[in-house]
């Protein structure tokens, strides 16, 4: 009887420890990852990344334009869903002073190129191979989007996927006056 009781206590302790560890891991990955380090009202941190043509793009050079800064991955279903919507809105707002910068995080150039070709994307797609910009902005979930006005100030931080209507409204918000 004492052996059974001892075994029960030991098993319960092990299961309890596993439950606490799993709870902590889920909390860290899902709850604390719901915010970014860059907030509304902050000046957007500058960065330089390479686009799909091998050219360097610097955020600071886009002052005077609204910037729709989107962090995404080819493996992210909401990211894939919103890309055609972003493309349609880009066609509409590009001549009105709004630029899209779609920052792919940590994937191979080949995977990104196939994705871009499959969706016929014409807006700038940037490669953040070592995730330094992702880390600098403190991005957790993908997709994450930062709406930056013509003065370089973050107007909104959007976490999760968007509809075409949402994207159009957001582009309008950052259109230079």
C-alpha positions as CSV (number, residue, x, y, z in Angstrom):
1,X,0.0,0.0,0.0
2,X,2.8,2.4,0.8
3,X,4.5,1.7,-2.5
4,X,1.4,2.4,-4.4
5,X,0.9,5.7,-2.6
6,X,4.6,6.7,-3.1
7,X,4.2,5.8,-6.9
8,X,1.0,7.9,-7.1
9,X,2.7,10.9,-5.5
10,X,5.8,10.6,-7.7
11,X,3.6,10.3,-10.9
12,X,1.5,13.2,-9.8
13,X,4.5,15.4,-9.1
14,X,6.0,14.6,-12.6
15,X,2.7,15.3,-14.3
16,X,2.3,18.5,-12.4
17,X,5.8,19.7,-13.3
18,X,5.2,18.9,-17.0
19,X,1.9,20.8,-16.9
20,X,3.5,23.9,-15.3
21,X,6.3,23.8,-17.9
22,X,3.9,23.5,-20.8
23,X,1.7,26.2,-19.4
24,X,4.7,28.5,-19.2
25,X,5.8,27.7,-22.7
26,X,2.4,28.4,-24.1
27,X,2.1,31.6,-22.2
28,X,5.5,32.9,-23.4
29,X,4.8,32.0,-27.0
30,X,1.2,33.0,-27.3
31,X,0.3,35.6,-24.7
32,X,3.4,37.7,-24.5
33,X,3.9,37.6,-28.3
34,X,0.7,39.6,-28.8
35,X,2.5,42.9,-28.6
36,X,5.4,44.4,-30.5
37,X,8.3,46.6,-29.3
38,X,7.3,49.4,-31.7
39,X,4.0,51.1,-30.7
40,X,1.6,53.6,-32.2
41,X,3.2,57.1,-31.9
42,X,6.8,55.8,-32.1
43,X,9.1,56.8,-34.9
44,X,9.5,53.7,-37.0
45,X,13.0,52.3,-36.6
46,X,15.1,52.6,-39.8
47,X,16.4,49.5,-41.6
48,X,18.0,48.5,-44.8
49,X,17.0,45.3,-46.5
50,X,17.5,43.7,-49.9
51,X,14.6,43.3,-52.3
52,X,14.1,40.5,-54.8
53,X,16.1,42.3,-57.4
54,X,19.1,42.4,-55.1
55,X,18.7,46.2,-54.5
56,X,18.9,47.7,-51.1
57,X,15.8,49.5,-49.7
58,X,16.0,51.8,-46.8
59,X,12.9,52.8,-44.8
60,X,14.2,56.3,-44.2
61,X,14.3,57.0,-47.9
62,X,10.5,56.6,-48.1
63,X,9.9,59.7,-45.9
64,X,7.2,61.8,-47.5
65,X,5.2,58.6,-48.4
66,X,2.9,56.5,-46.3
67,X,4.4,53.0,-45.7
68,X,2.4,49.8,-45.2
69,X,5.1,47.7,-43.6
70,X,4.0,44.0,-43.5
71,X,5.9,41.1,-41.9
72,X,5.0,37.8,-43.4
73,X,6.0,34.2,-44.3
74,X,5.2,31.8,-47.1
75,X,4.1,29.2,-44.5
76,X,1.5,31.5,-43.0
77,X,-2.1,31.0,-44.4
78,X,-3.4,34.5,-43.4
79,X,-0.3,36.0,-45.0
80,X,-1.0,34.2,-48.2
81,X,-4.7,35.2,-48.1
82,X,-3.9,38.9,-47.8
83,X,-1.2,39.2,-50.4
84,X,-3.6,39.4,-53.4
85,X,-5.6,42.1,-51.5
86,X,-2.4,44.0,-50.9
87,X,-1.6,43.7,-54.6
88,X,-4.9,45.2,-55.6
89,X,-4.7,48.1,-53.2
90,X,-1.0,48.7,-54.2
91,X,-2.2,49.2,-57.8
92,X,-4.7,51.8,-56.5
93,X,-2.5,53.6,-53.9
94,X,1.0,53.5,-55.4
95,X,0.5,56.7,-57.4
96,X,-1.1,58.3,-54.4
97,X,2.1,58.2,-52.3
98,X,1.6,54.9,-50.4
99,X,4.3,52.2,-50.5
100,X,4.0,48.6,-49.5
101,X,7.1,46.9,-48.0
102,X,6.4,43.2,-47.5
103,X,9.2,41.9,-45.3
104,X,9.7,38.1,-45.5
105,X,11.2,36.7,-42.3
106,X,13.9,34.2,-42.5
107,X,13.1,32.2,-45.6
108,X,15.2,31.2,-48.6
109,X,15.2,33.5,-51.6
110,X,14.0,30.6,-53.8
111,X,10.9,30.0,-51.6
112,X,10.0,33.7,-51.5
113,X,10.6,34.1,-55.3
114,X,8.2,31.1,-56.0
115,X,5.6,32.7,-53.7
116,X,5.9,36.1,-55.4
117,X,5.7,34.7,-58.9
118,X,2.7,32.5,-58.0
119,X,0.8,35.5,-56.7
120,X,2.1,38.0,-59.4
121,X,3.2,40.5,-56.7
122,X,4.6,43.8,-57.9
123,X,5.1,45.6,-54.7
124,X,8.6,45.5,-53.0
125,X,9.3,42.2,-51.2
126,X,12.2,42.5,-48.8
127,X,14.3,39.7,-47.4
128,X,15.0,39.7,-43.6
129,X,17.1,36.6,-43.7
130,X,18.5,36.8,-40.2
131,X,15.3,38.2,-38.8
132,X,17.1,41.4,-37.5
133,X,14.3,43.7,-38.5
134,X,11.7,41.3,-37.2
135,X,13.5,41.4,-33.8
136,X,14.0,45.2,-33.9
137,X,10.3,45.7,-34.3
138,X,9.5,43.0,-31.8
139,X,7.1,41.2,-34.1
140,X,5.6,38.0,-32.6
141,X,2.7,36.6,-34.7
142,X,2.6,36.8,-38.5
143,X,1.3,38.6,-40.3
144,X,2.0,41.9,-38.5
145,X,1.6,45.2,-40.2
146,X,2.8,48.7,-39.2
147,X,1.1,51.7,-40.8
148,X,3.7,54.5,-41.0
149,X,2.8,58.0,-42.0
150,X,4.8,60.4,-44.3
151,X,6.7,61.7,-41.2
152,X,7.9,58.2,-40.3
153,X,5.6,57.8,-37.3
154,X,3.7,54.6,-36.6
155,X,0.0,55.3,-36.8
156,X,-1.2,51.7,-36.2
157,X,0.1,48.3,-35.4
158,X,-2.1,45.5,-36.8
159,X,-1.7,41.8,-35.8
160,X,-3.2,39.1,-37.9
161,X,-4.8,38.8,-41.3
162,X,-6.8,41.5,-43.0
163,X,-9.5,41.7,-45.6
164,X,-9.2,43.7,-48.9
165,X,-11.6,46.3,-47.5
166,X,-9.4,46.7,-44.3
167,X,-6.3,47.1,-46.4
168,X,-7.9,49.8,-48.5
169,X,-9.0,51.7,-45.4
170,X,-5.5,51.4,-43.9
171,X,-3.9,52.6,-47.1
172,X,-6.2,55.6,-47.0
173,X,-5.2,56.4,-43.4
174,X,-1.5,56.7,-44.3
175,X,-2.0,58.4,-47.7
176,X,0.0,61.7,-47.5
177,X,-2.1,64.9,-47.5
